[in-house]
């Protein structure tokens, strides 16, 4: 995978009643998103409950996605605070010829740009066969990438640091790096991002808006009049009124009980909020 262009879903992870990762259904859902229009899928991002799923389960899924005909379209989120566990996961993925990763700096601890650079330096020293999309999401990690930090990382590791998922939205309008992918984390930023040079999006709600997002992307690429973007944005704003993971699982569980299970402390929407979400989506003629 070179430059990352297009529509990427931050895919949901499906767990069973015992809260164990359902490998088969998680892969099936991800493959369906690609068939529905996504250029690719990120597994074990924040939407995929990555911090809550064990390393053993992640390795098991990685081994199994290596058998998928879509294996080249998968990006693996590490979702780990431990540097050593992250190294182990990447090495294991490499053994199955999987080397594209979405990596967020560790959560919880306070640090600045120089410490972030040291983190990625230590990582790449141990596993040079990796292509990394930086995950910029201050709300989850407590750290927000600066333009200078991203540029320094690309200067230091031009073969490894290939893009950024910008869910803090402080980079996508300003950052300009040649042959570097910039992907905002919301459909609300898709069209504007494309117009100013971004390469696509990686978002949670593409779990349900894959085909619609792809239409907006394709119409931009083909210089067609935009007829779907307003609806796409309205759908995203409806989900944004609630906890995003809870809302997606609640919506999808209407047709498939597999989506009802979430690992604590995550949970489905309460009955009142679920009703509000479904009513709003119905008004948008979206099901």
N, C-alpha and C positions, 0 to 999 in steps of 0.2 A: 504494500500500500504506500503510495507516494503522498502527494498533497490530498487532503481530505476535502472533497467537494460533495455537497448535496444534503439530503435529509437523513439524519441519524436519530433513531429512537434510543432513549435511555430506558432500556427494556425492564419490564417488571420481572421479578423472580416469583415463581409459584412454589409455595410450600404446602405440605400435607397437614393433616390434623394434628400430627405430632410435632409440627413446626420444623420438619426436616425438608430440605430442598428437594423438590420434585424435578429431577434432572430431565426426564422425558418431556414433561409438559412445559417446562421453562424453555427448552430448546425449540419445541414445536411453536410456542408463541412467538419467539424471536424470528424463526423462519417465516412465519405468517406475516410479520411486519415487513419483511423484505419483499415478499410476494405482493403485499398491498401497496408498495411504492417506496419504501425506505431504501436508500442506497446502502445502508448498513445499520448495524445495531451495536450499542454498547451494553455489555453484560456487567453486572456488579457495579453499576454506578450507585448514586444515593437512592435513586428510584428503585433499584434492585435490592434494597435492604442490605447493601454490601457490608456495612459495619456489624451487622447482626448475624451474618452467616459464617459458619466455621471455615477455617482454611481447608480442612479435609474435604468439605462439601464443594468448595470452589475448585479444588484440584480435580475432583471427580467430574464436575461439569466440563472443565477445560478439556479433559481427556475425551469426553464424549462429543464436544462440538468439533473436535479435530476430524470427526468422521462425517460432518455435514457437508453437503455440496456447496453451502454458502460460507464455508470456513474463512475465506479470504475477505468476507464482508463484516467479520466480527472484530470489535475492539474490546479488550478486557479491562475493566476497571479493577484496580487492585483492592481498594477499600480497606486498607490495613494501616495501622499506625506504626507497626514494627518495621523498621528498615530491613531486618534480617528475613522476616516473613515475606516482605515485598520482593526481596531478591530471590527467595525460594520459589515464589509463585511465578516470577518471570522466567527463571531457569526451567521450571517445569513446563511452562507454556512453550518455550523455545524448543523443547524436545519433541513437540508436536508441530513444529514450524508455524507457531503463532507468535507474532512479535510486535503487535500493535496494542498500546496500553493507554488508558486514561488514569493519570496519577495525581492525586491531591496531596499536598504536604500534610504531615500528621496533625490531627486535631488535638485540642485540649491545651497544649503548651503555648506560651507566648514567645514569639520570635520575629525577626525582621528579615529583610532581603538576603543579607549575607549568610544567614543560617539556612535559608531555603536553597540558595545556590550550593551550599555545602552538602545538603541532603541529596540533591540530584547528582552532584559530583560523586559522592560515595556510592550511590546506586549504579550509575553508569560505569564506574570503575570495575564493578563486580559483574555487570551484565551489559556488555556493549552492544549485544544484538537485540536492540529494542528501539522502537519508534514510540515516542512519548507525546501525548497530548496533555498539556498542563490543565489541571482542573481548578479554575478560579472561582471559588464560592466561599466568601468570607463568612456567610451565615453558618456554614457547617464546620469549617476548619479554624475559624478565628483569624485567618490571615487573608489579606487581599494582595494579589500580585500587582506590582507597579510596572509601568511600561519599561523602566530601566532594567528591572530584574529580568523580565522576559527577554529583552534584547541581549542582556549579558549571557543568559542561559543559551540562547541561540548562537551567539558568538563563540561560546566555549564548546558547545556540543551541536554543531550544525547538522550532523547526520542523525542525531537522536531526538532532539526537541523539534517536532514538526508542526505543532499547532497548539491552540489553547481553546478550551471550552470556557466561555465567559458568562458565568451565572451571577457575577457581581456587577456586570455591565459598566465597568469603568475603563475597559480596554477596547471594546469592539469599534467604537467610533474614532479612536485616536491612533491605535497601534498600526503601524505600517512596516511590515517586514517582507522582503521579497521571498517568494516560494514558501510562504508560511500560512497555515490554515487558521482562520479565525472564525469560531462558531459560537454565536450567542446561544444562551440556554432557554430561549422562549420563542414560540411562534410569533409573538408580538414584535420581535426584532428581526424576523426573517426577511421581509421585503426591504425594509430600510437597510439592513445589514448588507444584503446583496447589492443594493444601489451604491453603497460606499466602499465596496470591495471585499466584504466578508465572503466566505466560501460556502456557507450553509448554516445549519443548526444542529445541535444535539439537545433534544428535549424529552421530558417525561410524557407530555401529552401526545407525542407521536405514537404512543401505545394505542391511541384511539383516532388520531388525525392523520395517519400515515398517507393515505391516498389524497386527502385534501391538501396537506402540506406539499406533497409532490407536485400537485397541479400548480400551486403558486410558484414553486421553484421552476418548473418546466416552462410556464408562461413567461417568467422573467428571462430565462435563458433564450427562449425563442422570440423575444420581443413582442409578445402578445399582450393585449389589454387584460388587466387583472380583473377577474370576475369572482374569485374565490377568497381573496385575502381578508375581506371584511368579516366573512363568516368564520374563517379560521381564527381570527383574532377574538371574535366574540365567544367562541367556544373556549379558547384559552382563558379568557377573563372570567368565564363562568367557573372553571375549575380553580382558578386562583383565589376565589373567595373562601376556599376551604383548604385543609391540609391536602396537598397534592397527591401524595401516595394513597391516603385514605379515600380520597375522592375517586381516583382511578380504579382502585380495587372495588369500591362500592358500585361504581358504574358497570364495570365488566362482570361483576358477580350476578348481575341481573340475568345474564344469559348463561353463565358458567359458574357453578359453585366452587370450582377450583380456586377462584380469586378471593374467596371469603377469608382465607387464613392469612394472618399477618403476625410477624414475630413481635412480641412485646418489647418496648412499650408502644409500638404502632398498633392501630386498630382501625376498623371500618368507621365510616361516619355514623353518627347517631341517626335515629329514624327521622328526626326533624330536618337535619342538614341534608340527609340523603334525598328526602322529598323535595327540598328546595333546589338541589342540584339537578335532579331529574326533570323537574318542572321547567327550569330555566333552559336546559338542553332541548326539551320538547318544543319550547317556543322558538328555538333556533332551527327546528326541523332537523335535529341531529339525534341519531340512535345507532 
